[in-house]
Amino acid sequence: MAKTDPSAISELKTAGFTPFLYLSDQPLFHVCRDVPIADALAQASDLLYLAKSLTVDAAYAQHSDRHAWAAHYLTTLSKAVVDDVVKVLTRRPAKTSK
């Protein structure tokens, strides 16, 4: 695996290519582009923490699935953010002609 310059990583931003929450095969939302990836991952972490808390609540709630649905949407949002960051981190460098 090639070494990556940490300062170069801190300059990376989201690509904005990842859609989420589909309705009738059309994405309703997508990740915004040009968000610093550290900020995007911090937000995804916060969303996952909330989803985890809601799943615990859902396990104990009777006669209601609202906690489970809220956790579902939060994990969908955070997955899209993480997927978009992965696209940035794994994209191949542009070929240059000599």
Secondary structure, 3 states (H helix, E strand, C coil): CCCCCHHHHHCCECCCCCEEEEECCEEEEECCCCCEHHHHHHHHHHHHHHHHHHHHHHHHCCCCCHHHHHHHHHHHHHHHHHHHHHHHHHCCCCCCCC
